[in-house]
Amino acid sequence: MARFIVEGGHRLQGSISPAGAKNEALQILCAALLTREQVVIDNLPDILDVNNLIALLAAMGVSVKQEGRQCTLQAEHIDTDYLASKDFLTSCNRLRGSVMLIGPLLARLGNVTYSKPGGDKIGRRRLDTHFQGILALGAEYSYHPDLQAYVFTAPNGLNGTYMLLEEASVTGTANIIMAAVLAKGTTTIYNAACEPYIQQLCRMLCRMGAQITGIGSNLLTITGVEQLHGTRHTLLPDMIEVGSFIGMAAITGSEITIKNVSIPNLGIIPATFQRLGIHIEQRGDDLYIPAQSHYRVESFIDGSILNIADAPWPGLTPDLLSVILVVATQAKGSVLIHQKMFESRLFFVDKLIDMGAQIILRDPHRAVVIGHDQQMRLRPNNMSSPDIRAGIAMLIAAMSADGVSRIDHIDQIDRGYEHIDERLNALGARIRREA
């Protein structure tokens, strides 16, 4: 199993560009199943999760042609025998994003057998929003214990309806949208997720002939159409990479420019890092992070400790809380990190405590970080990445540590960050990949 050997204490210098957005890519790839015509996707990141989903689509009978960051897909024929195979279920089980195959396959074929998805080890991640939305459109499902799989059918076709989602799930909203665009009648989704990646999916589907209004809000109205056509789509830059690079620059005292970040689609990410005292300058569509020897955490107006919590868009994405937590360990001041969505996502902090960080884990969702103000460097450590975001947080901690650290299970990092060692080494980091 591959690992990173990280020599900490080196400052970064130069420019770096974020790769295409992982979370958007998984939605857009699944949406290609909704038409028999060609769909061309630009700015695809070269990461494990995306590559595994492309391989799964190819195994399903989708024609796939890749040239660099561009991928052309044509789902003219879908191999229904493969969809009924154990290999399909096993592949789905290894990839969390495969859950978004349910909507388009059900809309296209009228049935789908699906295994419980894998992915990050960050606690229980319910699929209720996906299932309730699909069932509201007229589908039926049963669970087969022998296959450990769900079988969805739409014996009377899918029909539009009104639904109020119990949570603004991004992947759940995407799944329901993709099922509804080919359903009969009108579907209204209230409390829909409205992240930029959902907006991108909706705009792509509209170019394909779908009828969707309310894009960018939490109230979507979808009028079903009989068929969709091909299109070309360019992915946004990955906002999680942007936030990760901001954090790396701050904790290592580095000066970097993050190029072409699509600032309007970053939401409150830059402002959240600024609340930790990190200087960020907007230069066109770039973010410039000057070298800082110290950064001071803001307090709330009444003087109480800063509380940074995740929330549905336009709130802070939960995918950056692990990075923010690590960056806070070297700030001047204290901050409460509140991870509301996943009960196991903060458990990696014991490794940071071993490195000398002052962190009080109050419960599975909340941690108080008391910053060192760069007066005491983190110690090197041997760690293992449990998920993508904890993995990048560990890498950031190792880059700032005084010595050599080892990070095992880096396939988790590779699932979401494109050639991260090579890109950071080009800026002056010292990261060695070992098999």
Wavefront OBJ file of the C-alpha trace (Angstrom):
o trace
v 0.000 0.000 0.000
v 1.401 3.401 -1.016
v 2.528 6.014 1.487
v 3.877 9.547 1.620
v 7.165 10.385 3.314
v 6.935 14.092 4.130
v 9.842 16.275 5.206
v 8.243 19.222 6.951
v 9.389 22.786 7.412
v 9.722 23.815 3.765
v 8.001 26.918 2.457
v 6.092 26.913 -0.810
v 6.587 29.489 -3.546
v 4.849 29.993 -6.879
v 1.502 29.410 -8.559
v -0.823 26.439 -8.566
v -4.142 25.788 -10.315
v -6.963 23.715 -8.827
v -8.077 20.649 -10.757
v -11.645 20.142 -11.912
v -14.164 19.625 -9.147
v -14.428 16.014 -7.980
v -17.970 16.325 -6.614
v -19.242 17.932 -9.797
v -17.464 15.396 -12.001
v -19.223 12.420 -10.404
v -22.654 13.977 -10.999
v -21.909 14.996 -14.577
v -20.517 11.564 -15.510
v -23.674 9.872 -14.230
v -25.849 12.368 -16.131
v -24.285 11.209 -19.418
v -26.442 8.071 -19.068
v -29.578 10.133 -19.693
v -28.978 10.447 -23.445
v -27.942 8.202 -26.312
v -25.951 11.067 -27.817
v -22.398 12.210 -27.133
v -21.562 14.131 -23.987
v -18.167 15.858 -23.880
v -16.774 16.774 -20.459
v -13.818 19.141 -20.100
v -11.513 19.778 -17.117
v -11.928 16.301 -15.632
v -9.535 15.689 -12.727
v -7.202 12.695 -12.888
v -8.215 11.197 -9.532
v -9.172 7.699 -8.394
v -12.878 8.297 -7.776
v -13.401 9.848 -11.209
v -11.280 7.255 -13.005
v -13.088 4.404 -11.238
v -16.487 5.790 -12.224
v -15.374 6.180 -15.847
v -14.159 2.571 -15.824
v -17.515 1.475 -14.395
v -19.404 3.356 -17.120
v -17.231 1.700 -19.770
v -17.994 -1.726 -18.269
v -21.693 -0.837 -18.499
v -21.353 -0.455 -22.259
v -20.836 3.300 -22.459
v -18.423 4.364 -25.195
v -15.586 6.278 -23.541
v -12.821 8.288 -25.209
v -10.331 10.217 -23.096
v -7.784 12.778 -24.267
v -6.052 14.520 -21.397
v -8.645 16.302 -19.278
v -11.399 15.780 -21.843
v -13.704 12.777 -21.862
v -16.307 11.949 -24.492
v -19.046 9.521 -23.467
v -21.879 8.020 -25.456
v -24.390 5.780 -23.699
v -26.124 4.648 -26.875
v -26.194 1.083 -25.611
v -26.227 -0.049 -21.980
v -25.288 -3.625 -21.136
v -28.224 -4.756 -18.989
v -26.602 -8.157 -18.425
v -23.637 -6.435 -16.796
v -25.976 -4.365 -14.623
v -27.338 -7.639 -13.227
v -23.875 -9.058 -12.517
v -22.002 -9.448 -9.260
v -19.127 -7.450 -10.740
v -21.372 -4.403 -11.152
v -22.530 -4.611 -7.545
v -18.964 -5.025 -6.303
v -17.793 -1.996 -8.308
v -20.646 0.120 -6.934
v -19.776 -0.972 -3.412
v -16.263 0.442 -3.805
v -17.340 3.903 -4.961
v -19.572 6.258 -2.980
v -20.411 8.383 -6.010
v -21.932 5.382 -7.786
v -25.130 6.003 -5.809
v -25.947 8.671 -8.415
v -26.343 5.957 -11.052
v -29.746 5.067 -9.580
v -31.620 8.126 -10.878
v -30.436 8.119 -14.493
v -30.570 4.318 -14.877
v -34.074 4.163 -13.452
v -35.180 7.010 -15.740
v -33.537 5.394 -18.765
v -34.240 1.677 -18.193
v -37.053 1.525 -15.649
v -35.083 -0.687 -13.236
v -31.730 -0.926 -11.497
v -30.088 -3.205 -8.939
v -27.735 -1.348 -6.667
v -25.333 -2.318 -3.897
v -24.708 -0.229 -0.795
v -21.896 2.209 -1.753
v -18.479 2.488 -0.155
v -16.305 5.574 0.220
v -14.913 7.499 3.161
v -14.916 6.000 6.654
v -16.539 9.001 8.327
v -19.508 7.436 10.039
v -22.966 6.520 8.860
v -24.115 8.332 5.727
v -27.788 7.855 5.154
v -29.294 7.242 1.733
v -32.832 8.013 2.874
v -33.049 11.264 0.897
v -32.079 9.433 -2.307
v -34.548 6.615 -1.740
v -37.462 8.758 -0.555
v -37.130 11.060 -3.538
v -36.934 8.184 -6.026
v -39.928 6.467 -4.418
v -41.937 9.713 -4.479
v -41.527 9.701 -8.265
v -43.330 6.353 -8.417
v -40.529 3.827 -8.116
v -40.684 0.726 -5.963
v -37.826 -1.047 -4.237
v -36.972 -4.177 -2.308
v -33.863 -5.286 -0.456
v -32.228 -8.610 -1.312
v -30.115 -9.823 1.639
v -28.389 -12.521 -0.406
v -27.061 -9.890 -2.833
v -26.833 -7.161 -0.205
v -28.448 -5.007 -2.854
v -31.512 -2.860 -3.490
v -33.708 -3.483 -6.529
v -35.546 -0.444 -7.877
v -38.276 -0.691 -10.482
v -40.700 1.765 -12.052
v -43.516 -0.482 -13.293
v -45.722 2.477 -14.202
v -42.905 4.799 -15.177
v -41.719 7.796 -13.194
v -44.189 10.598 -12.560
v -43.585 14.134 -11.354
v -44.691 15.138 -7.871
v -44.063 17.600 -5.052
v -41.496 16.635 -2.427
v -39.972 18.303 0.612
v -36.550 16.813 1.274
v -35.769 16.126 4.931
v -32.163 17.188 4.327
v -30.502 19.247 1.614
v -28.368 16.328 0.428
v -26.178 17.244 -2.556
v -25.957 13.753 -4.036
v -29.577 13.065 -3.076
v -30.733 16.200 -4.889
v -28.619 15.297 -7.939
v -30.076 11.785 -8.036
v -33.658 13.039 -7.860
v -33.047 15.706 -10.514
v -31.627 13.136 -12.928
v -34.617 10.844 -12.383
v -37.139 13.677 -12.705
v -35.942 15.207 -15.993
v -37.384 12.232 -17.939
v -40.416 11.684 -15.681
v -43.954 12.494 -16.810
v -45.344 15.775 -15.520
v -43.845 18.292 -13.129
v -41.602 17.647 -10.145
v -41.114 20.228 -7.418
v -38.172 19.736 -5.044
v -38.214 21.908 -1.917
v -35.182 22.081 0.395
v -33.059 21.053 -2.567
v -29.299 21.431 -2.275
v -28.165 24.470 -4.259
v -24.355 24.132 -4.278
v -22.577 25.404 -7.410
v -22.134 21.789 -8.532
v -25.914 21.225 -8.440
v -26.326 24.446 -10.413
v -23.795 23.156 -12.939
v -25.677 19.863 -13.276
v -28.968 21.675 -13.845
v -27.493 23.973 -16.469
v -25.940 21.038 -18.286
v -29.248 19.179 -18.293
v -31.029 22.278 -19.609
v -28.564 22.429 -22.503
v -29.475 18.793 -23.150
v -33.161 19.757 -23.387
v -34.370 19.468 -19.792
v -36.748 22.051 -18.348
v -35.604 23.198 -14.900
v -36.393 26.453 -13.127
v -35.248 27.790 -9.772
v -31.578 26.971 -10.418
v -29.451 28.366 -7.593
v -32.299 28.251 -5.075
v -33.592 25.498 -2.781
v -36.843 25.251 -4.752
v -36.476 23.482 -8.094
v -39.265 22.873 -10.586
v -38.653 20.233 -13.255
v -40.976 19.596 -16.174
v -40.219 16.177 -17.610
v -39.324 15.737 -21.269
v -39.323 12.646 -23.466
v -35.640 12.668 -24.336
v -32.374 14.524 -23.827
v -29.625 15.309 -26.301
v -25.846 15.512 -26.222
v -23.893 18.507 -24.959
v -20.494 19.792 -23.910
v -19.736 20.729 -20.317
v -16.763 22.234 -18.478
v -16.263 21.475 -14.798
v -15.655 24.203 -12.238
v -12.330 24.276 -10.372
v -12.462 22.263 -7.159
v -13.291 24.580 -4.255
v -11.928 22.008 -1.775
v -8.525 22.104 -3.453
v -8.625 25.898 -3.324
v -9.313 25.852 0.416
v -6.642 23.207 0.963
v -4.029 25.342 -0.817
v -4.984 28.383 1.281
v -4.478 26.286 4.415
v -1.126 24.916 3.230
v 0.181 28.400 2.485
v -0.874 29.759 5.863
v 0.491 27.000 8.095
v 3.845 26.836 6.271
v 4.267 30.610 6.056
v 4.315 30.412 2.267
v 3.600 32.829 -0.556
v 1.520 31.300 -3.323
v -0.976 32.299 -5.988
v -3.942 30.025 -6.628
v -4.909 30.518 -10.264
v -8.347 30.566 -11.905
v -10.412 29.656 -8.843
v -13.858 30.851 -10.032
v -14.248 33.261 -7.122
v -18.059 33.627 -7.392
v -18.377 29.885 -6.761
v -16.202 29.796 -3.624
v -18.928 31.156 -1.360
v -17.673 31.941 2.159
v -14.524 29.800 1.910
v -12.076 32.746 1.623
v -13.897 34.683 4.350
v -13.718 31.703 6.715
v -9.942 31.464 6.357
v -9.723 35.222 6.821
v -11.470 34.811 10.184
v -8.469 32.739 11.207
v -6.320 35.785 10.417
v -5.061 34.602 7.030
v -4.457 37.357 4.470
v -6.011 36.651 1.071
v -5.925 39.021 -1.891
v -8.199 38.713 -4.896
v -6.371 39.389 -8.143
v -8.819 38.962 -10.980
v -9.905 35.345 -10.702
v -6.776 34.403 -8.725
v -6.191 34.316 -4.979
v -2.822 35.559 -3.698
v -1.711 34.317 -0.266
v 1.248 36.359 1.052
v 3.769 34.824 3.441
v 2.735 35.337 7.068
v 4.754 34.537 10.177
v 1.610 34.748 12.338
v -2.152 34.762 11.904
v -4.612 35.703 14.647
v -8.073 34.162 15.113
v -10.953 36.616 15.257
v -13.412 36.519 18.141
v -17.122 37.107 17.774
v -18.281 40.700 18.311
v -19.231 39.951 21.940
v -15.737 38.572 22.587
v -16.725 34.904 22.675
v -14.629 32.166 21.058
v -14.909 31.786 17.297
v -17.106 28.879 16.210
v -16.640 27.502 12.687
v -19.315 25.037 11.595
v -20.385 23.388 8.359
v -23.781 24.063 6.787
v -25.614 23.552 3.489
v -24.685 26.009 0.749
v -24.188 28.925 0.963
v -22.747 27.840 4.323
v -19.298 26.315 4.710
v -18.718 22.963 3.050
v -17.978 20.166 5.567
v -15.155 18.960 3.322
v -12.916 21.803 4.506
v -13.383 21.542 8.265
v -10.501 19.069 8.625
v -8.177 21.500 6.830
v -9.388 24.461 8.890
v -8.844 22.497 12.097
v -5.210 21.782 11.227
v -4.542 25.377 10.185
v -6.007 26.578 13.507
v -3.380 24.606 15.449
v -0.763 27.219 14.490
v -2.963 30.304 14.782
v -2.894 32.781 17.644
v -6.107 32.207 19.560
v -8.693 29.481 19.985
v -11.533 28.224 17.838
v -14.358 25.715 18.195
v -14.722 23.433 15.162
v -18.252 22.010 14.867
v -18.647 19.178 12.351
v -22.412 18.666 12.230
v -22.850 16.128 9.448
v -20.465 13.211 10.046
v -19.884 11.770 13.492
v -16.478 10.193 12.757
v -14.794 12.922 10.754
v -12.948 14.464 13.703
v -11.465 11.256 15.055
v -8.196 11.852 13.179
v -7.343 14.622 15.681
v -5.692 12.098 18.012
v -2.849 11.978 15.457
v -2.546 15.761 15.604
v -2.493 15.637 19.406
v 0.367 13.132 19.131
v 2.136 15.780 17.016
v 1.812 18.307 19.816
v -1.372 20.106 18.757
v -3.543 21.428 21.578
v -6.977 20.074 20.758
v -9.826 19.083 23.056
v -12.216 16.649 21.369
v -15.450 17.380 23.190
v -17.571 14.789 21.365
v -17.716 13.206 17.868
v -18.810 16.538 16.387
v -16.923 19.272 18.256
v -13.282 20.065 18.908
v -11.672 23.080 20.580
v -8.328 24.064 19.037
v -5.896 26.188 21.045
v -3.411 27.653 18.586
v 0.365 27.617 19.074
v 0.880 30.939 17.249
v 3.787 29.257 15.397
v 5.734 29.242 18.698
v 5.811 25.458 18.897
v 6.132 23.438 15.694
v 4.229 20.213 15.314
v 6.247 17.035 15.796
v 6.534 14.482 12.968
v 4.310 11.413 13.210
v 3.331 8.188 11.454
v -0.306 8.320 10.363
v -2.880 6.529 8.224
v -5.532 8.350 6.222
v -9.119 7.236 7.026
v -10.735 9.436 4.364
v -9.931 12.012 1.688
v -10.267 15.117 3.826
v -8.522 13.770 6.927
v -5.764 12.586 4.604
v -5.124 16.039 3.167
v -5.290 17.520 6.670
v -2.612 15.050 7.791
v -0.492 16.004 4.788
v -0.806 19.697 5.674
v 0.162 18.950 9.290
v 3.178 16.930 8.122
v 4.288 19.756 5.802
v 4.409 22.115 8.777
v 6.033 19.646 11.204
v 9.646 19.795 12.351
v 10.915 16.517 10.894
v 9.883 13.602 8.695
v 6.369 12.113 8.846
v 4.817 9.090 7.163
v 1.244 8.908 5.902
v -0.096 5.483 4.958
v -3.216 4.630 2.959
v -2.694 7.574 0.618
v -5.035 6.048 -1.946
v -7.672 7.921 0.073
v -5.941 11.214 -0.756
v -5.563 10.145 -4.399
v -9.338 9.688 -4.568
v -9.807 13.441 -4.357
v -6.511 15.248 -5.097
v -4.804 15.035 -8.471
v -1.080 14.141 -8.299
v -0.884 16.218 -5.140
v 2.708 15.249 -4.310
v 4.035 16.250 -7.741
v 2.156 19.557 -7.768
v 3.273 20.544 -4.268
v 6.875 19.448 -4.855
v 6.945 21.835 -7.813
v 6.282 24.627 -5.280
v 9.048 23.532 -2.929
v 7.467 20.818 -0.760
v 9.393 17.655 0.059
v 6.967 14.756 -0.409
v 8.088 11.309 -1.539
v 5.675 8.620 -2.672
v 6.591 5.038 -1.772
v 4.834 1.894 -2.957
l 1 2 3 4 5 6 7 8 9 10 11 12 13 14 15 16 17 18 19 20 21 22 23 24 25 26 27 28 29 30 31 32 33 34 35 36 37 38 39 40 41 42 43 44 45 46 47 48 49 50 51 52 53 54 55 56 57 58 59 60 61 62 63 64 65 66 67 68 69 70 71 72 73 74 75 76 77 78 79 80 81 82 83 84 85 86 87 88 89 90 91 92 93 94 95 96 97 98 99 100 101 102 103 104 105 106 107 108 109 110 111 112 113 114 115 116 117 118 119 120 121 122 123 124 125 126 127 128 129 130 131 132 133 134 135 136 137 138 139 140 141 142 143 144 145 146 147 148 149 150 151 152 153 154 155 156 157 158 159 160 161 162 163 164 165 166 167 168 169 170 171 172 173 174 175 176 177 178 179 180 181 182 183 184 185 186 187 188 189 190 191 192 193 194 195 196 197 198 199 200 201 202 203 204 205 206 207 208 209 210 211 212 213 214 215 216 217 218 219 220 221 222 223 224 225 226 227 228 229 230 231 232 233 234 235 236 237 238 239 240 241 242 243 244 245 246 247 248 249 250 251 252 253 254 255 256 257 258 259 260 261 262 263 264 265 266 267 268 269 270 271 272 273 274 275 276 277 278 279 280 281 282 283 284 285 286 287 288 289 290 291 292 293 294 295 296 297 298 299 300 301 302 303 304 305 306 307 308 309 310 311 312 313 314 315 316 317 318 319 320 321 322 323 324 325 326 327 328 329 330 331 332 333 334 335 336 337 338 339 340 341 342 343 344 345 346 347 348 349 350 351 352 353 354 355 356 357 358 359 360 361 362 363 364 365 366 367 368 369 370 371 372 373 374 375 376 377 378 379 380 381 382 383 384 385 386 387 388 389 390 391 392 393 394 395 396 397 398 399 400 401 402 403 404 405 406 407 408 409 410 411 412 413 414 415 416 417 418 419 420 421 422 423 424 425 426 427 428 429 430 431 432 433 434 435
